[in-house]
Amino acid sequence: MPTAACGFGLLGFNSLTKIMEVFCMAKERESLVVASKVKAYIKAKKMMTASDSLAKISDAVYALLDAAAERTKANRRSTVKPQDI
C-alpha cells in the first residue's frame, strides 16, 4: 500500500485521503503563534501547556484565517476585515 509523505497509508476514501493530506500539510507549515506568549498566558491561568498544544493552536489560527480569506473573496474584497473573522 502506498504511503503519504508524512507516513500515513493512503485509503480509497476521497474524504479521508483529503483529511490526511491536510494533516500532512499542517505538519509542514510554520507556526503562526509565539510559543513563549502562549505558554506565559496559560501559565498565568495556573496551568501548563502540553508540547503538542502549540501546533493545534497554530492549526486553529490557519483555519480561522483561511475562513476569513474565503469570506473576503466572497465579498469581492482583497482586504481581510474584522467582520471576516
N, C-alpha and C positions, 0 to 999 in steps of 0.2 A: 504494500500500500504506500503511495507517495506521501511525503510529509511536507508541511509548510515550513517556511524559513525559521519559525520560532519553535518548531519541534512538535506541532500538533498534527495528528493524522488527518487527512482530508476525507470527508464523508460525502456521500452523494447528495445530501440535502443542501439546496442552494442557500437557504437562510442560515443554516448552521455554518456553512462554509464562509458566508459573508461575515458572520459574527466573529469567527476565528480570524479572518483577515483583518478586521477592525482591531481585535485584541492584539494581533501581531504588530500591526502598525502602531498601536498605542505604546508598545514597548520601545519603539524606535524614536518616538517624539521626545523633544526636550521638555523639561518640566516648566510649567508656567507659574509655579508657586515658589516663594522664597522659603526654603526649609526652616531656617532659623526663626523666621517670623511666625510660621505656623506652629512650630514647637513651642515658642515663647507664649503664644496666645493660649494654646492648650494647657501649658504648664501653669499659667495664671488662673486657669479654671481648676487647679489642683488635680490634674490628670496627666497621663503620659501618652506619648504618641507612638504607635506601632510603626515599625520600619516601612511597611508596605502601605501605610495610610497616605503618605505624600503622593505616591503615584496615582492613587484613586482620586485624591483631591484634584490633582492636575488633570486627570481624565474628565472629571466633572466640569472643570473650567473650560476644557476644549469643547465639550458637548454644549455648554452654555453659549460659548462664542460661536460655534457652528450654527446653532439655532438662531442666534441674533443675526448672523450674517444672512441666513436664508430669509428671515423676516425683512431685513433691509432690502434684499434683492426683490422680494415680492412687492415691496412698496416703491420700487424703481428709484432707489437711492443708492449712493455709494458710501454714505456715512452711517456707521452704526451709532444709534442714539439710545439714551437710557430706556426709552419705551420699547426698544427691541429686545431688551434683556428680561 
